[in-house]
Amino acid sequence: MARAMVQATLPHKRIAGTYFERKNDPYTLTLLAPPSKGLTYGSIPCLLLALVTTEAVETKAWNLS
């Protein structure tokens, strides 16, 4: 999942509206944000997403048993 999140990443510039979809071969990332908050964009959120997903994979954070 981490590879898919990095390949189909967040928007790099401001998106008009609250819906964003990006497809990258077999992966699709769809984001829907509340109108009062808007969508996150830019290089810092993309890097944070990569960091969080990498950390989850390395620590196996999804394994709740």
N, C-alpha and C positions, 0 to 999 in steps of 0.2 A: 504494500500500500504506500509506503514512503516514496518509492520510485515513481508511482503514478501521481502522487501529489506534487512532486517536484517537476515532473514532465508537463503536467497539465496544471500550471501554476496560476496564481492570482493575477489580476490585471496589473499592468505596469503604469497605466495612466488613468486619470479619473474617468469613470463610466457614467454617462447620463442615464439615470433611472436606477432601479434597485434589483435588476436581474442581469446575471452574467453567465455565459456558458462558453467553455473552451473545450475543443476536442483535439486529441492528440493520439492518432491511430486507435488502439482499442480503448483508450481512456477518455472519459468525459467528466469534466468538473463543472458543476452547476451551483451557483450561489444565488441566494435570494435574501435580501436584507430588508429590515423594516425601513420605511421611508424616513423616519426621524433620525436614523443612524447612518444610512448609506453604506456603500460597499468599501471595503478596505482596498488600497492600491499602493503601488510603489515597491521599491527595492527592499525596504526594511521589513514589511510584512511578509514578503516572499522569503527572505532569509530566515525570519522567525518560524515560518511554517516548515521550512526545511530542517531547522534545528529541532523543533518539537517532534516532528515525525521520525527523525534520525534517533533522537533520544528514546522515543517509544519503542523503536525496533531494537535498539541496543539493550535496553533494560527489560524488554518483553513486557511492557506495561499493559498490553491488552490481555495478558494471561491472568485471569482473576482467581484461578484455583490455587 
